[in-house]
Amino acid sequence: MLLTDKPDVSCRPAEHPAPVEQKSVLSVADAFGALASFAAVIVLFYKTVFFAAPIARMYQLANLDAFFRDQFNGAAFAYDCTMYLLKPGLYHLVASVWRSGNIPLWNPNSGCGVPLIGDLQSQIFSPWLLLYTAFPTDYLYNLLPVLQLATSAVGVYFLARELNLARLYSFYAAVTATLCPYFIHQVELTGGPANCLLPFVAWLMVRVERAPSVLRAIAAGALCALTIMCGHSEASFFVITTASFLMVSLFVANPKHGASLLVRFAQSLKYLSVAAVTAFCLSAPVLFPFIEYILNCDCYKFHPYWSEGGGQVPWQGLLLSFFHPVYGGKSPFYGLFAIPFIVAACLAFKKRPTLVLPLVATSFFVCDSAARLLFIPLIDKVTGLYHLSRNEALPEVMVPVALLIAIGAEEIVGIVRTAKPKLLCMYGGLTVSLLALIFTMRKSFDSWSGVDLEWPEYAVKFHQSEWVRDIILFAVVVASVVAIRRFRNLPAASAALLLIGVSLFSQLSVSRHSMPVVPKFSFPKIAMFDDLKRSGERASNVGCNIFQANVNLVYDIPSVALHSPVSPQRYNQFMSAAGGRADGFNAYFESPTIGRLADLASVRYFLSLLPVKDPGDSHSPRECLKKPVEFFDANSLRLNSARLHYDPVRHQIVGDLSWTVKRELGENYYCNFVVGDKSGKPYWFGAGDSIRPRIPGGDFPPGNVSKREVQMLVPKDVPVGTDLVVGIQILDRQSSQLLTAKNSEMLDHVVVLSHIRKQSAEDKDHNRFALVSELKPHFIRVYENRFALPQALLVHDAVQVEDGKSALAAIKSPTFDPSRSAVVESKVSFELADLPVNRAESALVTRPSTNQVNVTLKAITPGLLVLSDVYFPGWIAELDGKPVKILRANYLFRGVEIPAGAHTVVFKYAPVSFWSGVILAALFSAFSLGLLLVMRRRNNAI
């Protein structure tokens, strides 16, 4: 039998309408094929596997977070923050909780606490994460994407063999699908683990179609459950949908399953229902909490943008990438002969209708789903799935398309072997035409911004080097085919290896840029972080370039900052009311002016590169300029006034500058701040902002006057009595030159605004913020919030309101004193009296695990215990061992009524959603095991 020959059992007519079991084509020899597919990935990433070369994009943290600036590599880059913020922090947290002997149900270190089991991106039960839990090292973190890709390659190989492709072409399908540049790039994202399981899910679904049985459907459903547990709800949804669509298509196309299409469709739905019930039951421990979280959360997917059809992939961009790697190392590019192979596969549908048609239908369905075309918008509207990011479906395109490519390669090899010149000319002419078309369109790529796949980093571009490479490869193929025709004694395997090898080479030359060796990054030991961890107090970053959200999870530091697509209801509103920034993905304090509501959240420490201040801070800035400052080579720019205030207590300078600049030139000039001595030695340098930045919406403010805030630091280690120079540098962005003032004192390109002398001053306790420490060389500061409430506080007065809106208004009221009173949204059972704060009533908080909080206290009179952890379903409380009700307190937090006396309050996170899911999964597992035993005994009896 020739290399390309195989039994085409899918094309044999059925003698009976009932399904007939088919024997699997898999054999012992396929173990070597699967091993070869696995090895191909290992070889491609040999530097990581054998020499520990890093490929994870965690190094990008060093480019953004000042704490890791020592590892900064200085390269400009485009990034997706989910690659280095969501996964490393969550991996560290989940791994540490598992190793402590607890189940990772709750995350106490993000925000004021968020569900962990309900966030599928935490991947609590993912086999990849469990592996990392056992070996939590940087090497393994970099190795995980490689292992996921290798696993995917094995799955594609088994799927191709189950579909009766020959071993060589099954290997080709495995490699071309798994090593597709876009697939490699996506594997490090949160959806990567689920996407890598698609081939196995599809393989088990196909096995159900080949030999329909309830047990096989249960096995397929079990793997679907594992896919859901591997995280990212959208990726899991599209993986399961793609595999299910393929199975149904195979059922409908195969006449062995019934005489009519309706009967075949009904057969497929029967087994699909079994798989669906299995997946639902076995994934219930994470699926139920996820549903609970969605019902009690705010999510950026609820924005009208998604209900209007956002998040799709432009079909033009997807189609372009099949012809040419227009997105570089992120292109869904399958190699030089991808399009001719796909065309050949489609033209072969008469030979293999039960295989080609389902694959074509599945490929079209997934591509249409990603692009949100034709019937998909209607389905989304009817089913409510319009919140899905359809671009998450794009990785699922790789597998069915790769199978079609493998089938087409087999067909073209057969044409070469049988010497059909007309067909060879047709496919050769198609390849040449595509290459010529790409070349003629090269000048249009830079203007095709509307076809970007997902992010700005996916800019469309003509890659001339890849185009020249493909031209050379095609010439080599043509010459080789002529040689094969000349010497007929050459085996057909030569043509197969030539075509496959050339196409793979063109693909791998692009995919090697998808996950290249990158600068090494490791989370360093930082003494400041050790102190924060020991304190057990909450902290927060100020600004987006320091202590990035979820970094705190690595260091086990509680932080109110949150980086996640979902957040508990009311959390974003609370952060906004506290003076922070809360968008669809991030919640943190962007401005160093911190509102008083941060005290309610028990934020004790603020980490900042700028002076932190209270909105009520008063200062008396003095005018530093005798007359306006004008500049050489910038007649449109003038500094009208500079008012500065030096605060010797917190070693900082604040104030404002007033500029006159034309509206359209406002962003052209950039102002930096400098604090140095008279010799020109800088003690502190801080980046400011554009002199006239755009307002949200893209336009400039009206008028030509722009007022900009001044915030400078005077380093703590500058000796007292040192004479300092305070000044600014003005950068012309167009010329990249520093401007020189015409009529003002200059010192080494610095426009001198003021002269001050470093003073010593006593820090008064009435100041809200106190400077605790300063970390060089980047002058990262830690400020203590002296007015922050303790994490557990006993109050003796309650303000009762009807709803959350009233509660938020009440806590924002200037007359509200959170140290003496609490705002509740339900009636308390006994009367509270407004009593003064008594230090003897202070509560001691301990956290024996992430799922439990213990509070011990002694109340002189009845009161209300307020715990500054977020109120969320699933938390229960016990007062001295007896259940008590948890109230909503202060809009976002938890409250418990406390009678007089010494007490212990225990808060436990025991969500009914999780434990009911565990029970359901256990019962279904027992049922499935019993069914398996019964069927085995029945088969043995027969």
N, C-alpha and C positions, 0 to 999 in steps of 0.2 A: 504493500500500500504506500502511495506517495505521501509526502509530508503534509500536503494540503488535503488529503482524503480523510473522510471520517463518516461514520454512519449517520445519515440524515433522518433520524427517527422522527423528527418533528414534522416531516412532510408525508409520512405514511397515512393513508386514509384509515379511519377507524371502522372496524367491522360492526361495532355496537355503539349506540349513543352514549352509554355509560362510560365514565372515565376508566381508563385502563392504566394500571400502575406501570411506570417506566423505570427501568433500572438506571441508576446514576452512572454517568460516564466517568466519574472520578475513580481513580485507581491509585495504586501505590506510587506509580511513576509521577502522578500529579503532586505528590509531596515534594519531589525534587523541583518541579516547576514552581510551586509556591515558594520553596526555599530560594530559588533563583530570583523570584520577584522581590522577596524580602532582602536578599543580598544586594540587588541593584540599588535600592535606596541606601543601604548601609555604605556601599562603595561611593555613592554620590556625596555623602556626608561623612566621609572617612576621617576628616580632620576633627570633627566634633566627637565622633564615636571613639577614635583611638588616641587622639591627642588633646581632647578636651577644649577644642577651639570654640569659643562662644558664638552662638547665632541668635540667641534671644535678644530682643530689642530693649531689654531693660536698661541698656547703656543710655537710652534717650532720657532717662531720668536725670543723668548727670548734666545733660544739656539744658534742663529746665529747672531743676531744684538746686538751690544754692548750697544745700547741705552736702551735695555730692559733686560740687564743682571741681574738686580735685581730680575727678575722673573724666572731666570734660574733654572731648576730643576736638572741639572747635569747628566741627562740620555743620553746615546748614542742612536741614532735613525737613521732610514732610512726614507726619506721623499720625497714627491712630492711637489715642491714649489708652484704648482698651487692651492694647498689647502689653503695656508695662504697668498699668495702674490696677486694673481689675484682677488680673490673674496672680501676680506675685504676692500681693498682700493677702488675698483670699486663700491662696495655697498655704501660706505660712500660718494663717489663723486656723484653718481647718486641720492642718497637719498637727499643730500643737495641741488642739483640743482632743483629737483622736488619741494622741500619745499620752494625754493626761487621764485617759480612761473614760471620757465623757462623750456624749453624742453632740456633734456641732449643730445645735438647734438655734442658738441666739448669738448675735454678734454685739457685745457690749461696747466695743471700741470705735464704732462708726456712728456718727450722729449722736443721739442720746440713746442709742440702742436700736438695732434693726433685726428683723428675722433673718436668720441664716439659712434655715431649712427651706424657707419660702422663696429664696433667691436662687433660681436654677443655675445662675452663673457661678455660684460657689462650688458646684460639682462635688457635693459631699460624698456621694457614693460612686464617683467615677473611678474606674480601675487605674487610670493614669494618676489621679490624685492619691489614691491609696498606695500606689507605688512610691510616690513622692513622700508620703507620710512615713513610710518605712526607711527611706533614704533621702532625707531633706538636705540635699547638697546643690550647689550651683551647677555642678557637672550634670546631675540628673535633670535639673530644670531645663538645661540646654538640650539634653538628650531626649526629653519627652516628645518634642515635635518630630524628631526623626523616627522614634518608635511608632508614633501615630501614623506617619506616612507609610512606614514599612508594613504595619498592620493593614492599612488600606490597600496596599498593593496585593497582599495575599488574598484579601477579600475579593478584589476585582478578578484575580486569576481564577478563584473557585467559581465565581459567578459566570465568567466566560466559559469555563469548562462545562458548567451545568447547562449552559445554552448551546452546548455541542460545538464550540469552536475548537479547532486543533490547538495543541499545546503551544506551538510557536506563537500563534496569533492571540492566544490567551495571555501569554507573557507580554506580548506587545500591548494589548489592551491594558494590562496591569500597569505597565511602565508609563504609557502615554497618558493615562488618567491620573495616576498618582503624582507624577512629576510635571504635570501641567503647571506653568508658572503661577497662575492665579491660585490654584489649589495649594501650592506650597506656601504662598504668601499668606493665605487665609488660615493655615493650620495653627498659627500662633495666637490667633484671635480666640475669643471665648467660645465661638461656635465650632472651632477646629475638632475637638474630641468627638462631637456628634457627627460631623461631616465625614470623619474617617471611618465611622461605623456603617455608612450607607451601603458600601459593597456587600457587607455581611448581611445586613437587613434584606437587601434585594436578593442575595443568594438564597436565604431561607424562604423568602416569598416565592422565588422561582421553584424551589423544591416542592412547595405546596402545590404549585400548578403541575409539576411533572408527575407527582404521585400524591394526589389529594388525600389528606388524612387529618383528623382532628389533632393528633399529636404533633404533626409537622406545623400546623397552624399555631398551636400553643408555643412551639419552639420559636417560630417567627415573632409571635407576640412578646415572648420573653426578651428577645433581643431589642424589640422596639421599646420595651420598658427600660432596658439598660441605656438605650440612646437618650431617653428622656432624663434619666438620672445623670447622664454625662453633661448636662447643663445646656444652657441657652435654648429657651423655649422655641424661638423661631427656627433655629437650625434643626432642632429635633422634629418640629412639625413638618418642615420641608423634606427632611430625610425620610420620614415615615410616609408622607404623601407620595413622594417619588417612587419608593419601593412598592407601595400599594397600587399605584397606577400601572406600573410595569406588570405586576401579577394579574391584575384585572384584564389588561390588554392581551396578555398571553392566553388567558382563559378564553376570552372572546374570539381570538384569532384561531384557536385550535379546535377543529371539528370533533376531536375525540371527546370533548366535554359536553356534547349535545348537538342535536340536529339544527337548532336555531340559535341565533345570536342571543335571544332573550333567555333561553335555557342556560347558555354558557355564562351569561352575565349573572344570572341568579346563583349559579354554582360558585362563581368567584366571590359574590357577596356573602355567601354562607361561610366560607372559610375565612374571608376577610373579617367577618363579624367575630369569629372565634379569636382571631389574632388581636382584634381591637379590644375585646373584653379582657384577654390576657394582659395586654399592655396596660390597660386601665387599672386592673387589679394589682399587678405587680409593681407598678410605678406609683401607686396610691400614697406611699409614705412621703414622697416629694411632690406629687401632683396635687394632693389635697391642700397642703400648706401653700403651694404656689397659687392655687385658686383663691385661698383665703387672703393671701398677700395682695393679689390683684384687686380684690374687692375692698381692700382697706389701704390702698396706696395711691400716691400720685405718680404718674408716669408720663414721660414726654411723648409717648405714643398716643396719649389722649388728646394731643394738640390737634386742632382742625386741619393742620397740614396733612396728617395721615388720613383723616376721613375724606379728604379731597383727592386721595390717590397718590400720596407722596411715597418716596422710598423705592421707586422702580428702577430697573436698569434700562437705559436707552437701547433699543434693539439695534440701532445703527452701530453703536459702539461694540456690542456683542458680535455683530456680523463682521465688522472690520477686523476684530481680533482673530477670527478664523483664517483670514488671509495674510495678516502681517502682525507682528507683536507691537502694535501701536502704543501699548501701555508699558512697554519695557518688561521688567521682571515681574509685572503684575498682570500680564496679558493672559486671557484664556486661549492660549496659542497651542496648537496640537502638532505643529511641525509643517514642513514644506508641502507634503502631499495630503494634508488633512482634507481639503475640499475635494480633490479628485477621488480620494478613498471614500468619502461620504457619498459622492455622486455614484460611484460604482456600487456601493452597498444598496442605495435606493433603487438602482436599475436592476439589481438582483432579486427584487422582491418576489418575482415569479418563481424563482428557484426555492426560496425560503420564506414563503408568505407568513408562516406562523412565528417567525423570528424577526424578520426585517420590519414588518408593519408595526408590531408592538414597540420595537426600539425607536422607530421613527416617530410614532405617536407619543411615546414617553419623552423623547428629546424635544419635540415640538411643545408638549405640555409644559415642561420645565422652563424652556426658554420663554414661552408665552407668559408663564406665571411670573418669571423674573422681570419681564418687560411690562407686565400688567396691561396686556392687550386683549382684544376680542372679548371672550366671555368672562375673563378673570375679574374685571371691575364689577360685573353683575353678580358673580359669585361672592365677591367680597361684600357687596352691599347686602345681599340676602342673608349671608351667614354671619355678618359682623366682623369679617376678617380684614377689613380695610385698615386696621391698625398695624398689620404686619409690614415689616420692611421687606418688600419683595426682592431687594438685592441680596437678602440672605439666602435666596433660592439659587443664586448663581453657582455656588460650588457644587450643587447637585447636578448641574448640567454635565459635569465632567464624565461621569460614569457611563450613561447611555450613549453619549456622543463618542466616547472612546471605544465602546463596543461596536458601534457602526463603522468607525474607522478601521477597526481590526477586520471586520467582515469585508469591507471594501478592499483592504490590502490583500486579503485572500483571493478576492475576485480578480484583481488586477494581476496578481502573480499567475493565476490560471490563464489569463489572457496572454501574458508573456510566454508561458509554457506552451500554449497551443498556437502561438504565432498568428494572432489576428491583427494585421497591420492597421485596419481601419479604426478599431477600438483603441489601439495604442496611440495612433495619431490624435484621436479625439481627446484622450486623457492628457497627452502631452501638450496639445494645443490649449487645453483648459488651464494647465499649470502656467504656461508661458503667458497666456492672456491675463491671468490674475497678477502675475509679477509685473507685467507691463502696466496694468491698470493702477496698481499701487504706486508705481514710479510716476505716472502722469498726475496722480492726485497728491503727490507729496507736499506741494506748496499749500494745499488746503488744510492740512492737519492742524496747524497751529490755531486756526480760526474755528475749529470744530469743538468749542468748549461745551456745547450742548450734548455731546455724546460721552462725557465722562462717566465712568462706571459707577463710582460711589463717592469718592472724596477728591478734593483738589489735587492730591498727589497723583491722581490717575490721568494727568494731562495727556491728550492725544499728541503723538509725535511720530514723524516718519524716521525710522532708524535705518540710515543708509547702509551701515555696516552689515546689518542682518539681511538687507535686500541683496547686497553684493554676494554675501555668503550663499544665499539661496540660489542665485544665478549660477554660481560656480558648482554647487551641489547638483543642480539640475543638469548641467552640462556633463558632469561625471556620470550621472545616472544614464543619460542618453548614450554616452559612449560605451558604458558597460552593457546596456541592453543590446546594442549593436554587436558587441563582442559575443554575448551569449547566443544571439541568433547565428553568428558566424560559426561558433563551435557548439554544435548541437549536443555534444556529449556532456556538456556541463549540466549538472542536476538542477532541477527547478528550485531547490533550496537556495541556490546562489541568487536567483532573482528575488526570492523572499527576503533573504538576509540583506541584500543590497537596498531594496526599497525601504524596508523597516529600519535598517541602520541609518540610512541617510535622513529619513524623516525624524527619527529619534535624535540624531545629532543636531539637527536644526532646532529642535525643541529644547534639548538640554543646554544648548549654548545660550538660550534665553533664560531658562529656569535656574541656572546657576547664580543669577543675580537676584533671585526671589528671596532667598534666605542666606545671604553671604556671611562670611566670618566678619564679625563686628567687634568694636572695642570691648574689652572685658569689663564687666561691671559686677561689683559685689557690694552688699550693704555693709558699710564699715561700722565699727564700734565707735559710738559717739558718747562721750561722758555726759553731755547735756541730756541725751535721751535716757541714759541710765538713771539720772536724777528724776526725770519726769516719770519714769516707770515706777520708781520706788515711792514717789509721792502718792500714786494712785489717783491723782486729780486730773480733771479734764483739761485738755489744751486745745488750741486752735491756731491754724496758720492765719497770717494776715497777708493777703495777696496770693497770686497763683504761682509765684516763682520760689516758694519756700514751703517745705514740709507738705508736699503734695498729698492730697487725700488718698487714703489707703496705705500710704507709706507707714503710717502709725501702726498698722496691723503687724508689720514685720517686727516692730520694736515693742509691741504690746503696750501701747500708750493710748488711753482713751482720748478721742478727739471728736468735736462736734462737726468737723468737716466730713463731707460725704461725697463720694464719687460713685454713682450708680444710676442706671436708667429708671429705677423705682425707689421710692422713699415712702415712709409711713405718712398717712394723711396728716395734714396740718404742719408737717415738719418744715416744708419749704416756706409756707406762709409765716411760721414763727421766725425762721432765719431772716426773712426779708424784713419783718417787723423789728428785729434786733439790729438792723443795720447791715446785715450780710447780703450776699448775693446768692440767689437760689434759682438756677435754671433747670432745664430738663435733665441734666446729668450731674451737676455739681452744686454743692452748698458749702459756702465758706465765707469768711469775712474778707471782702475785696478791699475795703477802705480801712485805714488805720483808726478811723473814728468809730468806736465801738459803742453801740446802743446799750441801754441799761437792761434790756431783756436777756442779754447774755449772762447776767448775774443769776437769773432764774434757772438757766441751764447748767449752773455750777461750773462755768468755764473759768478756771483758776489762773491759767497761764496762756499768754499769747506770744507766739513766735513771729518775729517781724524783722524786716530790713528797714523799716521806717518807724518814726516815732508813733507810738500808740497813745491815743488820747480819748477823753470822754467828751461827748457832745456839749457838756456844760462847762468844759475847761475855758477859763477866761485868761487872756493875756493882753498885754499892752504893747503892740508892735510899734516901733519907731521908724519914721521915714529915714531911709539911708541915702537917698539921692538928692543932691541940691538942684539938679536939673535933669531933664530927660537925656537918655543915652542914645546916640546914633551910631551907626556902624558903616565901615567902609564896604563897598561892593554890595550893599543891601539897603538901598534908599527907601525901600518899602517897609522897612522894619525899624521900630523905635521902642525902647524901654521907657515907659512913662514914669513909673514909680516902683520902689522896692521897699516894702515894710517888713521888718524882721523882729522877732522876739527870741532872746536867748534864755533858755530855761536851764539853770545850772544844776537843778535837782535831778532832772532826768537826762541831762547831758544832750540836749537837742535844741534845734533852731527851727522855728515855725514862722509862717508869715504868708505873704502873697506878693506876686509881681503883676504889674499891669502893662500890657503891650498894645501897640498899634501895628497892625499888619493886615494886608489885603486878604480878603476871605479866601481867595483861591491859592494863596501862598502860605496859608497857615500851617499846613503839614510839611512844608519844605524846610522849616527851621525847627531844630531840636535843641532843647535846653538841658544841660547837665549841671549838677551842683557839685561844688568843691569846697572842702574845708582843709586849709593847710596853714603853713607858717609863712613868715615874711621872706624866707629864702626860696619859696616855691615848692617846698616839700609837701606833698599832699598827705594828710592824715586820713581823710575820708573822701570817697568819690561816689556819687550816686546818680544813676540815670533818672532823668526827669520825664518829660513828655513833649509831644509836639506843642509848639507855642499856641497853635490854634487847632486842636483836634476836631474831627467831625463828631457830630452828635449822632445818637442811634437813629438809623434811617438813612445815613449816608451824606447828609448835607451839613454845611457849616452854619454856626449860629449867625444871626443877623448882626450887622454892624461890623466895624473894623477894630474894635477894642476887645482884647482877650485878657481875662484875669486867670492867673494860674497859681495854684497853691504851692507853697515852699515847705519842704520837710527835709531837714538835714540832721545828721548825727554828729556829735562831738565824741570821739572815742573815749572810753573810760580811762584808758591807760595814758592819755595825754597828761603830762604833769600839770598840776595846778599852778597858775601864774603864767602859763605859756601864752604868748601873743599869737592870735590866730587871724587868718584872713578868710573871709567868707565871700565866695564868688560864684560865677556861672561861666560855663562854656557854651557858645552857640555854634551849632553845626549846620552848615548848608548841605542838605542831603544831595542836591543835584551835583555840586562840585566836590563834595566830600572834604570841604575846607572849613576850618574854624574861623569865625568872623572876628575882626578886630574893631574895638570901639574907637570912635573919633575923639570923644570929649570926656573920657573917663579913665581912671587908673587901671592899668593892665599889669598882670603879673603872669608871665609864661602862658599866654593865650587865655588867661582867666580874667574876666571882667570883675574887678573888685567891687563888692557891694558894701562891705562893712569890715571893721576891725573890732575884735572882741578879745577879752582875756579870760582864759579858763579859770573858773571860780569853783570853790567848794561850797556846798550848801547842805543843810540838814533836810532829810526826807521826812516830811510830816505825814503822820498816819491818816490825815484827812484826805490825802491825795488818793484817788481811786487806783491809779496804776503806779507801780513801783518797778524800777529797773532792777532785775535780779542778777542777770549775767549777760556777758557779751562774748560771742565766739568769733575769734579771728580765724582766717584773714578777711572773711567776708562781712564781718561786723553784724552777724546774726544775733539778735537780741531776744531775751526772754523777759517779758513783763508779767508781774504778778497782779492779778485783779483782786484787790483787797476787799471789794464789795461782793465778790462771788458768794452765793449762798452755798452752804454745805450740801452734799449730795442727798442727805436726809435731814429734814428740818421739821420740828414740831411747832405748829402755830395754834393759836387759840381763838381765831376769828375766821369766819368764812363769808365770802360774798357769793350768793347763789344767783346764777344766771340761767337762761333758758337754752342757749345753743352756743356753738363754737364761735360764731361771729360776735356775740355779746361777750364771750369769755376773752377773746383777743382784744376787744376794745377796753375791757376792764383792766387787764394786766398792762395795757399801754397807758392807762390813765396816770398822770403825774401824782395823783393822790394815793395811788396804790402802793402799799408797803409790803413787799413779799416776805420780809423777815417776821412780820406779825400776823399776816392774813394770807388766805388762799382763795382763789376763785374756783368754785365747783359748779358743775352743771346738773347736780341732783341734790335732793334735800338730804341733809344729814339727820341722823336718828336722834341726836340729843343736842341741847343748846350749848353753843360755844361762847366763851367770854373773851373779850379782847384784853389780854394780859401782856405785860412787858416781857421781852425776851429774857429767859433765864438760862444762864450757861449750864446750870445743873441738869437741864433737860436736853442737853446735846445728845445726839444720836450717833452711835458707832456703826459704821457700815463695813461689812466684810463681804467678799465675793468668793465663796468656795469653789465655784465653777462659773462658766459663762452662762449657765442656765439658772443660776440661783443668786439671790441677794439676801443677806441676813442683816437685820437692823435691830440693835439692842438699845433701849432707852428707858428713861424713868420720867413719867409725866406727873407733875404736881397736881394738875387738874386735867379734866378731859380735854383732848385736843385732836388735831388732824395732822397725821404724819404725811409730809409731802416728800416723795422720792423723785428726784430729777431724772428719771429714766422714762422713756417714751411709753405712753399708754398704748397697749396693743392687745388684741384678743389672744388668748392662750395663757396669759399670766394669771396665776392664782396667788392668793395671799393667806397666810395662817397667822393668827395672833395667839401666841402661846399654845400652838398646836391645833387651834380651832379655826375653821375657814371663816374668812371675813371678806366683805365686798371691796373691790378696788374701784375707787371713784376717779373720774377725770378731774385733775387738779391743775390750775394755772394753764389751761388751754391744751397743753401737750403732755402733761406728766401724770403720775399716779399718786393717789391719796388714799389713806386708810384711817378710819376713825379709831382713836386710841383712848381708852378709859384711864383714869388716874392710876398710878402705880408703876412698878417696874415690869417691862414686857420685852418679849422678843417677837419680832415680825419677820416672817420668812416669805419672800417672794420666789415663786418657782415658775419657770416657763415649761408648761406641760400642755402643749396645744392638742386639743381633741383631734384636730385635722391630721396631725402626724400619727398619733397612736391609733386612731381608727383606721388610718391607711396601713399601718403595720399589721393590725389584726386582719384586715381584708387580704393583704398580700400573703400572710401566713396561712389563712384558710384556703385561699386559692392554690397556693403551692401544695398544700396537703391534698387537695382535691385532684390536682394534676398528677401528683405522684401516685395516688390511688388509681386513677384512670390508666396510667402507664402500666401498673402492675396487673390490673384486670385484663388489659389488652394483650399483654405478654402471655399471661396464662391461657387466654383464649387461643392465641396463635400456637402455643405449644401443644394445646389439646388437639388442635386441628392437625 
